[in-house]
Amino acid sequence: MSRSRRRSALLLTALATAAGLTVVGAPAASAAPPEIISGDHYRITGGSSALAIDVEASSTAHDARVVQREVDLESRSQAWRALRQWNGYQFVNANSGKCLSVSEEGEAVAAHVLQRDCDGSAGQLWRVRAGDVDPTAGFESVLSGQYIDVPGNTQAVDTWLELRPGNGDGGNPGASQSFYMVRVDV
């Protein structure tokens, strides 16, 4: 969302609130990332696509692709355990026990997102930033400073996720890089 559109939306929301009206679906500028409880599991869904971050074909293999798929409330491969580290979070897949990771070319633009054996490397550490609108989050690679991105902001199932520089205002996460996090029981 452009800065002027965001400002206009915030102004309209403020005016409506002052008048005692409720605005449904009005975008809000994100001020802080969602609260994450270390050790809990989360389903992470695209803010634009409403598709879940998943491991392709629920694979348990090292280097399996991380894609977006339809939400499946029974799928363990759509549940990611957040583990707080000193400089970010590791996200461990509930189905495979492997970590959300970037490929070997992890510092390059368009490096792909995979699952790998957890080793604590920078390619498996993520800073959770405020997303495009509340309460979304952007996942910034500690290795490259780039964000997990849905290429072309597509809603196509099985799209392989990749890293891109922030494409929102001021280099922050944009719409294709903003995700909802919902705590789930596994």
MARFIFI-307312 format. One record per atom (N, C-alpha, C): residue number from 1; y, x, z; atom name. Coordinates in steps of 0.05 Angstrom, whole numbers, plus 5000, padded with zeros to 4 digits. Layout:
BEGIN
R   nr  north  east    up  atom
R  NUM      Y     X     Z    CA
...
***
This chain:
BEGIN
R   nr  north  east    up  atom
R    1   4977  5017  5000     N
R    1   5000  5000  5000    CA
R    1   5024  5018  5000     C
R    2   5044  5012  4983     N
R    2   5068  5029  4982    CA
R    2   5084  5026  5007     C
R    3   5101  5046  5012     N
R    3   5118  5045  5036    CA
R    3   5136  5021  5036     C
R    4   5148  5014  5013     N
R    4   5166  4990  5012    CA
R    4   5151  4964  5017     C
R    5   5127  4962  5006     N
R    5   5111  4938  5010    CA
R    5   5103  4936  5040     C
R    6   5095  4959  5051     N
R    6   5088  4959  5079    CA
R    6   5111  4951  5097     C
R    7   5135  4962  5091     N
R    7   5159  4955  5106    CA
R    7   5165  4925  5104     C
R    8   5163  4915  5079     N
R    8   5168  4886  5075    CA
R    8   5148  4869  5090     C
R    9   5122  4877  5090     N
R    9   5102  4862  5104    CA
R    9   5107  4863  5134     C
R   10   5115  4886  5145     N
R   10   5121  4888  5173    CA
R   10   5145  4872  5181     C
R   11   5166  4872  5164     N
R   11   5190  4856  5169    CA
R   11   5183  4826  5169     C
R   12   5168  4817  5149     N
R   12   5160  4789  5148    CA
R   12   5144  4782  5173     C
R   13   5125  4799  5180     N
R   13   5108  4794  5204    CA
R   13   5126  4792  5229     C
R   14   5145  4811  5232     N
R   14   5163  4811  5255    CA
R   14   5180  4785  5256     C
R   15   5190  4777  5233     N
R   15   5206  4753  5232    CA
R   15   5190  4728  5238     C
R   16   5166  4727  5227     N
R   16   5148  4704  5233    CA
R   16   5141  4703  5262     C
R   17   5135  4726  5274     N
R   17   5127  4727  5302    CA
R   17   5151  4718  5319     C
R   18   5175  4728  5313     N
R   18   5199  4720  5328    CA
R   18   5204  4690  5326     C
R   19   5196  4678  5304     N
R   19   5199  4649  5300    CA
R   19   5176  4633  5313     C
R   20   5157  4647  5324     N
R   20   5135  4634  5337    CA
R   20   5113  4626  5318     C
R   21   5112  4638  5294     N
R   21   5092  4632  5274    CA
R   21   5070  4654  5275     C
R   22   5046  4647  5267     N
R   22   5025  4666  5265    CA
R   22   5020  4672  5236     C
R   23   5020  4698  5229     N
R   23   5015  4706  5201    CA
R   23   4986  4715  5200     C
R   24   4970  4702  5183     N
R   24   4942  4709  5180    CA
R   24   4939  4727  5156     C
R   25   4925  4750  5160     N
R   25   4920  4768  5138    CA
R   25   4942  4786  5130     C
R   26   4964  4786  5146     N
R   26   4986  4804  5140    CA
R   26   4978  4833  5147     C
R   27   4983  4852  5128     N
R   27   4976  4879  5134    CA
R   27   4995  4891  5156     C
R   28   4984  4908  5172     N
R   28   5000  4921  5192    CA
R   28   4997  4951  5189     C
R   29   5019  4965  5193     N
R   29   5017  4994  5192    CA
R   29   5000  5004  5214     C
R   30   4983  5023  5208     N
R   30   4965  5033  5228    CA
R   30   4979  5053  5246     C
R   31   4977  5050  5272     N
R   31   4990  5068  5291    CA
R   31   4970  5087  5303     C
R   32   4945  5079  5306     N
R   32   4926  5096  5319    CA
R   32   4898  5090  5309     C
R   33   4880  5109  5309     N
R   33   4853  5103  5300    CA
R   33   4839  5085  5320     C
R   34   4818  5071  5311     N
R   34   4804  5054  5330    CA
R   34   4791  5071  5353     C
R   35   4788  5059  5376     N
R   35   4775  5073  5398    CA
R   35   4745  5077  5391     C
R   36   4736  5101  5396     N
R   36   4708  5108  5391    CA
R   36   4696  5117  5418     C
R   37   4673  5107  5424     N
R   37   4659  5115  5449    CA
R   37   4637  5133  5441     C
R   38   4639  5158  5450     N
R   38   4618  5178  5444    CA
R   38   4591  5168  5454     C
R   39   4571  5170  5436     N
R   39   4544  5161  5443    CA
R   39   4537  5134  5432     C
R   40   4558  5118  5425     N
R   40   4553  5091  5414    CA
R   40   4548  5093  5384     C
R   41   4535  5072  5374     N
R   41   4530  5070  5345    CA
R   41   4550  5051  5332     C
R   42   4557  5058  5307     N
R   42   4577  5042  5293    CA
R   42   4568  5037  5264     C
R   43   4574  5013  5254     N
R   43   4571  5007  5226    CA
R   43   4599  5012  5214     C
R   44   4601  5027  5194     N
R   44   4626  5035  5182    CA
R   44   4628  5022  5154     C
R   45   4648  5005  5150     N
R   45   4650  4990  5125    CA
R   45   4677  4995  5112     C
R   46   4677  4996  5086     N
R   46   4702  5001  5071    CA
R   46   4722  4979  5075     C
R   47   4747  4987  5080     N
R   47   4769  4969  5084    CA
R   47   4774  4952  5060     C
R   48   4770  4963  5036     N
R   48   4775  4948  5012    CA
R   48   4749  4935  5001     C
R   49   4727  4949  5004     N
R   49   4702  4939  4991    CA
R   49   4685  4921  5010     C
R   50   4688  4924  5036     N
R   50   4672  4911  5056    CA
R   50   4642  4919  5054     C
R   51   4637  4941  5040     N
R   51   4610  4952  5038    CA
R   51   4606  4974  5059     C
R   52   4581  4976  5069     N
R   52   4575  4995  5091    CA
R   52   4569  5023  5081     C
R   53   4577  5042  5097     N
R   53   4568  5070  5091    CA
R   53   4539  5071  5099     C
R   54   4523  5080  5080     N
R   54   4494  5078  5082    CA
R   54   4482  5103  5069     C
R   55   4457  5109  5076     N
R   55   4442  5130  5063    CA
R   55   4426  5118  5040     C
R   56   4429  5129  5016     N
R   56   4415  5118  4993    CA
R   56   4386  5113  4998     C
R   57   4377  5088  4993     N
R   57   4349  5080  4996    CA
R   57   4338  5085  5024     C
R   58   4356  5085  5044     N
R   58   4348  5090  5072    CA
R   58   4332  5115  5075     C
R   59   4338  5135  5059     N
R   59   4323  5160  5059    CA
R   59   4326  5175  5085     C
R   60   4305  5190  5092     N
R   60   4306  5208  5115    CA
R   60   4307  5237  5106     C
R   61   4311  5241  5080     N
R   61   4310  5268  5069    CA
R   61   4336  5283  5073     C
R   62   4334  5310  5076     N
R   62   4357  5328  5077    CA
R   62   4370  5326  5050     C
R   63   4397  5325  5049     N
R   63   4413  5323  5025    CA
R   63   4412  5296  5011     C
R   64   4402  5275  5025     N
R   64   4403  5248  5013    CA
R   64   4433  5240  5010     C
R   65   4439  5225  4989     N
R   65   4466  5216  4984    CA
R   65   4475  5195  5004     C
R   66   4501  5197  5011     N
R   66   4513  5176  5027    CA
R   66   4530  5159  5008     C
R   67   4523  5133  5008     N
R   67   4534  5114  4988    CA
R   67   4546  5090  5003     C
R   68   4557  5071  4988     N
R   68   4565  5046  5000    CA
R   68   4546  5024  4990     C
R   69   4537  5007  5008     N
R   69   4518  4985  5002    CA
R   69   4526  4960  5016     C
R   70   4514  4938  5008     N
R   70   4519  4912  5022    CA
R   70   4511  4915  5051     C
R   71   4526  4902  5068     N
R   71   4520  4903  5097    CA
R   71   4493  4889  5101     C
R   72   4476  4903  5116     N
R   72   4450  4893  5124    CA
R   72   4448  4896  5154     C
R   73   4450  4874  5169     N
R   73   4451  4876  5198    CA
R   73   4426  4887  5210     C
R   74   4404  4888  5195     N
R   74   4379  4900  5206    CA
R   74   4375  4929  5198     C
R   75   4393  4940  5181     N
R   75   4389  4967  5171    CA
R   75   4398  4988  5191     C
R   76   4379  5005  5199     N
R   76   4385  5028  5216    CA
R   76   4399  5050  5201     C
R   77   4397  5050  5174     N
R   77   4410  5071  5159    CA
R   77   4440  5066  5156     C
R   78   4449  5042  5165     N
R   78   4478  5036  5165    CA
R   78   4490  5040  5193     C
R   79   4474  5050  5211     N
R   79   4484  5054  5239    CA
R   79   4488  5084  5243     C
R   80   4512  5092  5252     N
R   80   4519  5120  5256    CA
R   80   4527  5124  5285     C
R   81   4514  5143  5299     N
R   81   4520  5149  5326    CA
R   81   4543  5169  5327     C
R   82   4565  5162  5340     N
R   82   4588  5180  5343    CA
R   82   4584  5198  5367     C
R   83   4585  5224  5362     N
R   83   4582  5243  5384    CA
R   83   4607  5261  5384     C
R   84   4623  5259  5406     N
R   84   4648  5274  5408    CA
R   84   4641  5303  5411     C
R   85   4655  5320  5395     N
R   85   4654  5349  5397    CA
R   85   4682  5358  5405     C
R   86   4685  5383  5410     N
R   86   4711  5393  5419    CA
R   86   4733  5390  5398     C
R   87   4725  5390  5372     N
R   87   4745  5389  5350    CA
R   87   4740  5366  5331     C
R   88   4726  5346  5339     N
R   88   4721  5323  5321    CA
R   88   4696  5308  5331     C
R   89   4685  5293  5312     N
R   89   4660  5277  5317    CA
R   89   4639  5285  5298     C
R   90   4614  5284  5307     N
R   90   4590  5284  5290    CA
R   90   4582  5255  5288     C
R   91   4573  5247  5264     N
R   91   4562  5220  5261    CA
R   91   4533  5224  5253     C
R   92   4514  5215  5270     N
R   92   4486  5218  5266    CA
R   92   4473  5192  5257     C
R   93   4459  5192  5235     N
R   93   4447  5168  5225    CA
R   93   4424  5159  5243     C
R   94   4424  5133  5250     N
R   94   4403  5122  5268    CA
R   94   4376  5122  5256     C
R   95   4374  5121  5230     N
R   95   4348  5120  5216    CA
R   95   4336  5147  5212     C
R   96   4352  5167  5204     N
R   96   4342  5193  5197    CA
R   96   4346  5214  5219     C
R   97   4365  5210  5237     N
R   97   4372  5231  5256    CA
R   97   4388  5253  5244     C
R   98   4397  5250  5219     N
R   98   4413  5271  5206    CA
R   98   4442  5264  5207     C
R   99   4459  5285  5203     N
R   99   4488  5283  5206    CA
R   99   4502  5277  5179     C
R  100   4523  5262  5181     N
R  100   4541  5257  5159    CA
R  100   4554  5284  5152     C
R  101   4551  5293  5127     N
R  101   4558  5320  5120    CA
R  101   4571  5321  5092     C
R  102   4584  5344  5086     N
R  102   4594  5348  5059    CA
R  102   4575  5368  5046     C
R  103   4575  5367  5019     N
R  103   4558  5385  5003    CA
R  103   4568  5414  5005     C
R  104   4553  5432  4993     N
R  104   4560  5461  4995    CA
R  104   4589  5467  4986     C
R  105   4599  5452  4966     N
R  105   4626  5456  4957    CA
R  105   4645  5439  4973     C
R  106   4641  5438  4999     N
R  106   4655  5420  5018    CA
R  106   4685  5423  5019     C
R  107   4696  5445  5010     N
R  107   4725  5448  5010    CA
R  107   4737  5439  4983     C
R  108   4721  5434  4963     N
R  108   4731  5426  4937    CA
R  108   4738  5396  4936     C
R  109   4757  5389  4920     N
R  109   4763  5361  4916    CA
R  109   4739  5348  4902     C
R  110   4732  5325  4911     N
R  110   4709  5309  4900    CA
R  110   4682  5320  4909     C
R  111   4682  5337  4930     N
R  111   4656  5345  4942    CA
R  111   4642  5320  4952     C
R  112   4616  5318  4948     N
R  112   4601  5294  4956    CA
R  112   4593  5294  4985     C
R  113   4588  5269  4995     N
R  113   4580  5265  5023    CA
R  113   4550  5261  5023     C
R  114   4536  5275  5041     N
R  114   4507  5274  5043    CA
R  114   4500  5271  5072     C
R  115   4474  5268  5077     N
R  115   4463  5271  5104    CA
R  115   4448  5297  5105     C
R  116   4451  5312  5127     N
R  116   4437  5338  5130    CA
R  116   4428  5341  5159     C
R  117   4409  5359  5162     N
R  117   4400  5366  5190    CA
R  117   4425  5374  5205     C
R  118   4428  5364  5229     N
R  118   4451  5370  5246    CA
R  118   4451  5399  5254     C
R  119   4473  5414  5249     N
R  119   4474  5442  5256    CA
R  119   4501  5449  5269     C
R  120   4519  5429  5273     N
R  120   4544  5434  5286    CA
R  120   4565  5448  5269     C
R  121   4559  5452  5243     N
R  121   4578  5466  5225    CA
R  121   4603  5448  5220     C
R  122   4624  5461  5211     N
R  122   4649  5447  5205    CA
R  122   4645  5426  5183     C
R  123   4625  5429  5166     N
R  123   4620  5409  5145    CA
R  123   4607  5384  5156     C
R  124   4602  5383  5182     N
R  124   4591  5359  5195    CA
R  124   4609  5348  5216     C
R  125   4633  5358  5217     N
R  125   4652  5349  5238    CA
R  125   4675  5334  5224     C
R  126   4683  5312  5237     N
R  126   4702  5293  5226    CA
R  126   4723  5286  5247     C
R  127   4748  5288  5239     N
R  127   4770  5278  5255    CA
R  127   4775  5249  5247     C
R  128   4777  5231  5266     N
R  128   4781  5203  5260    CA
R  128   4811  5198  5262     C
R  129   4823  5190  5240     N
R  129   4851  5185  5238    CA
R  129   4857  5156  5234     C
R  130   4881  5148  5239     N
R  130   4889  5120  5233    CA
R  130   4887  5115  5203     C
R  131   4876  5092  5196     N
R  131   4872  5085  5168    CA
R  131   4897  5072  5156     C
R  132   4894  5061  5133     N
R  132   4916  5049  5118    CA
R  132   4928  5025  5132     C
R  133   4911  5008  5145     N
R  133   4921  4985  5161    CA
R  133   4904  4984  5187     C
R  134   4916  4973  5207     N
R  134   4902  4969  5233    CA
R  134   4879  4950  5228     C
R  135   4856  4954  5240     N
R  135   4848  4976  5256    CA
R  135   4829  4995  5241     C
R  136   4836  5001  5217     N
R  136   4818  5019  5201    CA
R  136   4821  5048  5209     C
R  137   4801  5064  5201     N
R  137   4801  5093  5207    CA
R  137   4796  5108  5182     C
R  138   4807  5132  5180     N
R  138   4801  5151  5159    CA
R  138   4785  5174  5171     C
R  139   4766  5184  5156     N
R  139   4749  5206  5166    CA
R  139   4756  5231  5152     C
R  140   4770  5249  5166     N
R  140   4780  5274  5155    CA
R  140   4760  5297  5161     C
R  141   4751  5310  5140     N
R  141   4733  5333  5144    CA
R  141   4748  5356  5158     C
R  142   4736  5366  5180     N
R  142   4747  5389  5194    CA
R  142   4746  5413  5175     C
R  143   4727  5414  5157     N
R  143   4724  5437  5139    CA
R  143   4747  5438  5119     C
R  144   4754  5415  5107     N
R  144   4773  5416  5084    CA
R  144   4799  5401  5089     C
R  145   4800  5384  5109     N
R  145   4824  5368  5113    CA
R  145   4826  5344  5094     C
R  146   4804  5340  5078     N
R  146   4804  5317  5060    CA
R  146   4789  5294  5073     C
R  147   4792  5270  5061     N
R  147   4781  5246  5073    CA
R  147   4757  5235  5057     C
R  148   4738  5222  5071     N
R  148   4717  5208  5057    CA
R  148   4731  5186  5041     C
R  149   4722  5184  5015     N
R  149   4736  5168  4996    CA
R  149   4715  5152  4980     C
R  150   4722  5127  4973     N
R  150   4706  5111  4955    CA
R  150   4719  5115  4927     C
R  151   4706  5131  4910     N
R  151   4719  5138  4884    CA
R  151   4729  5113  4869     C
R  152   4754  5115  4861     N
R  152   4766  5093  4846    CA
R  152   4769  5067  4862     C
R  153   4765  5069  4888     N
R  153   4766  5045  4905    CA
R  153   4749  5023  4895     C
R  154   4726  5030  4883     N
R  154   4708  5011  4871    CA
R  154   4693  4994  4891     C
R  155   4684  4971  4883     N
R  155   4667  4955  4900    CA
R  155   4638  4956  4890     C
R  156   4632  4975  4873     N
R  156   4605  4978  4862    CA
R  156   4586  4989  4884     C
R  157   4563  4975  4886     N
R  157   4542  4983  4905    CA
R  157   4530  5010  4895     C
R  158   4522  5026  4914     N
R  158   4509  5052  4909    CA
R  158   4529  5073  4899     C
R  159   4555  5069  4902     N
R  159   4574  5089  4895    CA
R  159   4572  5112  4915     C
R  160   4569  5137  4904     N
R  160   4566  5160  4921    CA
R  160   4594  5168  4932     C
R  161   4596  5170  4958     N
R  161   4622  5176  4970    CA
R  161   4628  5206  4967     C
R  162   4654  5212  4967     N
R  162   4663  5239  4963    CA
R  162   4688  5245  4979     C
R  163   4698  5269  4979     N
R  163   4722  5277  4994    CA
R  163   4745  5279  4974     C
R  164   4768  5269  4984     N
R  164   4793  5270  4968    CA
R  164   4816  5274  4988     C
R  165   4838  5287  4978     N
R  165   4862  5289  4995    CA
R  165   4872  5260  5002     C
R  166   4886  5258  5024     N
R  166   4897  5232  5032    CA
R  166   4914  5221  5010     C
R  167   4909  5196  5002     N
R  167   4923  5183  4980    CA
R  167   4942  5161  4989     C
R  168   4946  5160  5016     N
R  168   4965  5140  5027    CA
R  168   4992  5153  5032     C
R  169   5010  5138  5043     N
R  169   5037  5149  5049    CA
R  169   5035  5175  5065     C
R  170   5050  5195  5057     N
R  170   5051  5220  5072    CA
R  170   5025  5235  5073     C
R  171   5007  5230  5054     N
R  171   4981  5244  5054    CA
R  171   4961  5233  5074     C
R  172   4967  5210  5086     N
R  172   4949  5197  5104    CA
R  172   4927  5183  5088     C
R  173   4906  5173  5102     N
R  173   4886  5158  5087    CA
R  173   4897  5134  5073     C
R  174   4890  5130  5048     N
R  174   4898  5106  5033    CA
R  174   4876  5085  5034     C
R  175   4879  5065  5018     N
R  175   4860  5042  5018    CA
R  175   4832  5050  5013     C
R  176   4827  5069  4994     N
R  176   4800  5077  4987    CA
R  176   4788  5096  5009     C
R  177   4804  5103  5029     N
R  177   4796  5122  5049    CA
R  177   4797  5109  5077     C
R  178   4800  5083  5079     N
R  178   4803  5069  5104    CA
R  178   4778  5052  5109     C
R  179   4767  5054  5133     N
R  179   4742  5040  5140    CA
R  179   4744  5026  5167     C
R  180   4730  5003  5169     N
R  180   4728  4990  5194    CA
R  180   4703  5001  5209     C
R  181   4705  5002  5235     N
R  181   4683  5012  5252    CA
R  181   4676  4989  5271     C
R  182   4651  4981  5270     N
R  182   4641  4960  5288    CA
R  182   4618  4971  5304     C
R  183   4620  4969  5331     N
R  183   4599  4979  5348    CA
R  183   4574  4961  5344     C
R  184   4551  4974  5342     N
R  184   4526  4960  5338    CA
R  184   4505  4970  5358     C
R  185   4487  4953  5365     N
R  185   4464  4961  5381    CA
R  185   4441  4969  5363     C
R  186   4428  4990  5370     N
R  186   4406  5000  5353    CA
R  186   4381  5000  5370     C
***
